[in-house]
Amino acid sequence: MAKRLLVVTGGGSGGHIYPALAVAREAAGAFDIAYIGARGGMEETVVPGAGVRFYAIPAGGIAGKGLGARLAGGWRSVLGLGHAYAILGRLRPAVVFGTGGYVSGPVGLAARMRRVPVAVLEPDARLGVTNTLLARLAVEVYLGFPGALPSLGPAVQAKAIGTGIPVRPEVGRLTRQAARRALGLDPVLPTVLAFGGSLGSGPLNDAVARSVAEGATGGLQLIWGTGRRYAEAYPGPWPETVRCLPYIEDLPVALSAADLVVARAGAVTIAELAVAGRAAILVPSAFVSDDQQFRNAALAKEAGGAVVMTDGDLKAGALSPALANLMADATRLSAMGKAMRQVVPAGAAGAIADRLVRIAGEGRP
């Protein structure tokens, strides 16, 4: 008997794409998988590279943009709705699963027009623009941060489930010592991991470079991912205990190696910190819409798993003393790591995949 089809959608950033792919991997035993993403989006490269069948449609955003950009984004979304409606008519999926981003809107709406059940994941601490609309149409809404439940209206609360955020299965598999050996580091020397995403963060990089110069990383190992955008901006020379890289190829291993992580506050980053049980200094990006990263970081701070700083704090030199103080207090780091595990539940990819199987079996419109 042929498998039923699961259509996955979500795009624009890794925070939408990688959780979608994590669920797709978990669901592949029960479903055939197809992915609908935005033409020209990051997902157009990442998803086929993961071996998943991919369909591209026009899509554009309107939130936080000028009038011309909103009109153009709206028109692309109208075109995308027509493309998605046609693709779903050919594919005849049993269920559609979206993780947000502009492309999820036309795909989710087209699915409901086709009477295909829709489920959505909100990775961040507050529903994004697209998921705010789709949550009203969805049969189930999965929350990356269960603490976000009180912020939802009663109708959405009734179908919301705090699953956590799907992460790569490699996260948290190695002990600190094994991870450090795998990276060619001293297995017993305390270790800090600092990164600002695949492209990088100028304020975070400047603060890390300043901390090294001021001696805050003395007696420690530092794994520092500058990001590809800043690959040539920090040539060093750096101490032998500082590994400065344009891109961290195996982030799950680097997370496992670290005692403390300095990073932006994207939802997937916090989820991986939670699964790995690592203390963090989180620096939310002010350029993410609707202050999502500030809300994500606030939940981690409230749980006791993170210290939160702004870009302004970094420019004022706050990172050096924070690194020195935290790395000198192993008891506090351990307590923060345990607290971080409580921020986002583990096992989200499997839990969501199981629910999608149930929805498909029930044939809910």
N, C-alpha and C positions, 0 to 999 in steps of 0.2 A: 504494500500500500504506500502510495506517495505521501511524503510528509506534507503537513500544512505549511503555509508560508507566513513568516513574520517579516513585516516591513519595519525597518528602523529608520529614524530620521533625527537630525540634530546637527548643528554645525556652526561655523564661524570662529570657534576656538576649541582648543583641546579640552576645556572644561565641559563642553557638550559632546565632543566626538569620542573621547576615550571611554567615558562611562557607557556610551551607546555600544561601542565595540566590546566592552567587557561583558555586557548583558548578551550581546549576540554570540559571543563565544560560549557562554553558559547555556544558551538556548539552542545551540546548534544540534544537540542530540535529539531534540523534539521537533524542530522546525527546519525547513529551508529558510535561508536568510537573504533578504535584499535590502539595500540601503538607498534612500533618496536624500540627496544633499544639494547644496547650492552650486550652480555652475560658477567656476572660478574660486570657490571657497577652499579652505584648507582641507576639508574632507574629500575633495576631488582627488587629492594625492594620497592622503593617509588611508582612506578606506580600501581602495583597490590594492594598496600595498599590504594590507592585512588579509588579503585573499577573499574579500567580501564583494559580491556582485553589487555594482553601483549604477545608479541612475541620477543624472544631473538635471536640475530644473532652474529656471530663473527665480531669484529671490532677492529681496532688498529690505533694509530696515528703515524705520521712520522715527524711532525714539531718539531724542537728543540731537536731531539734525536740523539744518536749515530748511526753508520751504522748498527750494529746488530739489534738495536731496530727498526730502520726504515724498514729494510727488514722484520722483524717479523710482524710489524704493517701493512706493505703493503700486506703481504700474508694473514693476517687475514681479511683485507678489501676485497681482491679478493674473499675469501671464503664467506664473508658477502654479497657481491654482488650476488652471486649465491643463497644464502639463501633468500635474500630479493626478488629476481626475482621470486622465487618459491612461497613465501608467498603472494606476490601481485597478482600472477596468480590465487591463490585460493580465495583471498579476493575480488578481482575486485573492488577496491575503486574508488570513483568518483574524489577524489583529495587527494594529499599527502601534508602535512604541516610539515616543518622542522624548528628547532630552533638552529641548529648548533651542534657542537661536532662531533667526528669522525664518529659516527654511521650514521649521516645524509647523509654522502657522498654516501655509497653504496645504501642506501634506495632511495635517490633522483635520482641517476643514473638508478637504476632498474625501478623506476617509469617512467622515460622518455623512457626507452627501451620498456616499456609496453604501451607507449603513454597515460600515466596518467598525468594530469597537476600537476605541483609542484609549491608551494609557500613557501617562506622562510622568517623567521624573523631573523634579526641580532640584538641581544640585546645590543651589545657593540657599542662604538663610532666609530669603524672601523670594516669592514668585516673581520671575522676570516678566517683561511685557507680553511675550508670546505665550508663556505658560499661564499667565493670568487669564487670557482669552480661552486657551485650550482646556483649562481646568474645568470650565463650565460644561464642556462637551465630553470630557473624559469619563470613563466608567471607574477608573481608579487614578489617584494622584499619589506618587511616591515622593517622600521627602528625604533629601539628603541629610538634613539637620532636623531631627524630630523636635528640637526645641522651637522650630518655626511654626508648629501647629497653632499656638494661640493667636498668631497674626492673621490666620485665614478666616474667611467668613464661614458661617455655619454650614452652608451648602457644600463648600469644598471640604471643610473639616469632616463631614460625614463620610467622604470617600477617600480621605487621606490616610496614608500608612507610612510610618517612620521606618524606612528600610535602611537608610544610610546611602552612601555613594559607592557605586561599583568602582573598584580599582583593579589594577593589574595583579594577577595571581602571584607574581614574583615578590610583591611587597611584603616585608616582614618574615621572609622564609629563613634568613641567615641570622646567626648571632653576630654581635658586634665584632668579636674576634675573627670569625670566619669571613665576614664581609671585608674587614680590613686586610686580611691576608689575600683575598681575591683581588683587591685593588693595589696590592703591593705596598701596603702601609704597615707601620709598626702595630702589631695586634693589641698592645696594651696602652699605648699613648692616647690620652683623651683627644677626642676628635670633634671638630665643628664642620658642618656643611653649610655653605652659603650659596644661594642662587636666586636669580630673579626671573626665571622662565627661560624658554628656548631662545628668545631674542635678547633678554637681559634687562636690567634696570640700572640707569645711570646713577641715581641717588644711592641705591644699595651698593653698587660697585665702588663708588667713591668712599662710602663709609667703611667698607671692608678694607680697601687699600689703606685708609687712614688708620684703622685699627691695627693692621699689620705694622705700619710705620711706627705707631705709638707703643708697640710691644704687647698689645692685649692678647696676641696669639702666642706669646712666648711659652714654651713648654707644652704646646698643643700641636696637633695636626689640623690643617685646614684644607678642606676640599672646596674650591671656589669656582663656580661656573659663572663666567662673566656674561654669557649669552653671545650668540653669533654677531649681533649688531656691534658688540664692543670687543670683538676678538683681538683687535690690534691696539686697543686703547690702554692696556695695562701690561706692557712688556716686561716689567720687572727691572732688574733681577729680584727674585723673591727668595726667602730662606728655603732651605731644603725641605722643611716641614710644611711648606705651602705648595699645594698643587693647584695651579691656576690654569683653568681649561676654558676654551670658548664654548664648549657644550659637554655636559655630563652624559655620556653614552648610556650608562647603566644606572639610572637614578634609583631604582629600588635597592641596589646593592649599596650605593652611597648613603641612602637613608638608614639602612641597617648598620652601617659603619659609624654613624654619628651619635654623639651624646646630646648635641644641641644643633638645631637647624635654624638658620636665618633665611627667611623667604617672604615672598608676597603671600597674600591670603586668599588665593583662588580656592574654590571648593574642592577640587581634586587634590590639590596640595595638602589641605587640611585633612582630607579623608585618608590620604596615604600616611600622613603623620600619625593619625589615630590608629590605623592598622599596625603601623610599626611601633607605636607607643613611644614617640619621641617628643621631648620638650622643644619649644620653639620660641623664637622672637619673630613675630609676624609684623610685616610692614604693608598694610593695605594700599593698593593702588588707588589714587584719586581719579584715575581716568577710566575706571570701569563704571558703567551706567548704574544709576540708582543706588550708589554707595554699597554695592553688593559685598565687596571685599571687607568693608568696615563692619558690616553686619556679621559676616562669617567670622572675622577675627574676634568680635565681641563675644560670640558664643564660646570660642576656645578660651578666651580670657576668663569668662565667668566660670567655666568648669575648672579653672586652675591649671590648664595645660600650656598657656602661652603668656608671654609678655608682649604687649602691643606698642608699636612705635609708629610715628608718622614720618613722611619724607623730611618734614621740618626738624624732627628730633634727630634724624640721621645727620642732616646738615649742621646741626648744633653740636655734634660730637658725642651723642648719647650712646652710640653702639659700643665704643671701647670699654667704658666702665661696666656696661651691662654684660658684655661677654666675660670680662674678668670676674665679676661677682658671681655670675651663674656657674661658670666652669670651676670656680673654687668651692662650690657647694654641691657635692655629689648627692647628698640626701635630698636637697630641693629638686635637682634635676630628675632624680628617680620618681619623686612624688608628682612632678609635672608630667612625666611620661605616662604614669598610670592614669592621671586625670585626663590626659589627651585621648586615651582609649575610650573614654566615656562620651566624647563629643559626637562621634559618628559611629553607629553600629557597624560591626564587621559582617561579612557574608552577604552584602547587598546584591551582588550580581546573581547569585544563586536564588536568593529570595524573590527577586523581581522576575527572573526567568520562570520560576515555579508559578507565580501568579499569572504570568502571560499564558502559560499552558492552560491554567484553569479558565481564564477568560475565553480563550479560543475554544475550549471544550464546551463551555456554556453557550457559545454563540450569541453573546449579548450584542445588541445593535448599538 
